[in-house]
């Protein structure tokens, strides 16, 4: 297996607030890993630090054996990490196909597209995320679940080894969540390492074999969803002090 | 007992994201109800829809037997619903006293002002000590007291409290919840939204469990305590 990402003593301070506090963990190649924690735990900041959207105050991030701490997001994408955002962002007035094509024009995307052409490459990604019949539509008219799929498609266009998914389920209906779940499982089966957050835990905790829990910027524990859900600190973080009395 | 507030089949969306789905909720006069649920369940939206900060996309809301959905927030405030928002939203550059006066701006009966002020100072003696201090310089717990106090100054029939324990130390949380109890005993119907399920279940007479925009179950503390669903809703398994 081997380690694809190593986070070591990562810390991010915003003024007096330590959003990520001395966090260390590893992601194995091909792994399917979840990151949980109540609101304000530092999940998105941790993603930002890995992805280069924020510079850490201290600590290191190594990807594929290489120190990527403090690199810019585009440099990191070019090394093989892609991410989606909590809030859906797309090129609103381009067609879905063109939305994907844009990321297929990235250096890593182009390597794949060279064999088949950009359109062909983008179409196959649209097919993979289940949007191929909507290729010529603009995102503005799509339901939220489709926009989430588009996000993932745009990330896939850069041909990532490691995919960071920030809250892929939030704001979706049950059916839409199931659609996203199926998609993520397929991507993982295809060999992409997946690291995803969620504060809506129902989907996440039943999906990933291993979970890391954070609370107030700190790493709390990791293990199977069952183990993590029974951790006292995790329970308190989610349900309040004294939560062990609850069934 | 009479129903003070009644929500029927309320739906609300933020753009395309669903926040509330078919919410039915009845609050009886002089009750203290608590809505619990994990982040993103729709708790704050529920309060915002009641106080008119959001207009529900579908459904109907009756307060004292009168439709209020679609009314502007200031109209609803005048009808007797006070909303104490998440993260307090004080007038930080004003003094404690000025914040309380702002709360009282919807009062029809000016004589009521001193009576309410006495009550707020009785519940939160700390606010009396600091009445000339600028709100922005108060501690987190004191700011929360002020936010609740400001809402009380509107002499509401229904008090909506959004996450009063947010970011507070356990001791301060207890103080706030003691105050909530006192306010309830004085006859103010209260609807409390709280992520801290354990605390909310301590004070709430009826507890409503919200999951992804839907009320999954409701009951008393005793009924819900033995319910594995709560942990499941919060932690997914």
Interface residues (C-beta under 8 A of the other chain):
Chain A: X38 X39 X143 X144 X147 X170 X171 X172 X173 X174 X199 X200 X201 X202 X203 X204 X205 X206 X225 X226 X229 X234 X235 X238 X239 X240 X241 X242 X243 X245 X246 X247
Chain B: X14 X15 X16 X17 X18 X19 X38 X39 X40 X170 X195 X196 X197 X198 X199 X200 X211 X212 X225 X226 X227 X228 X230 X231 X232 X233 X234 X235 X236 X237
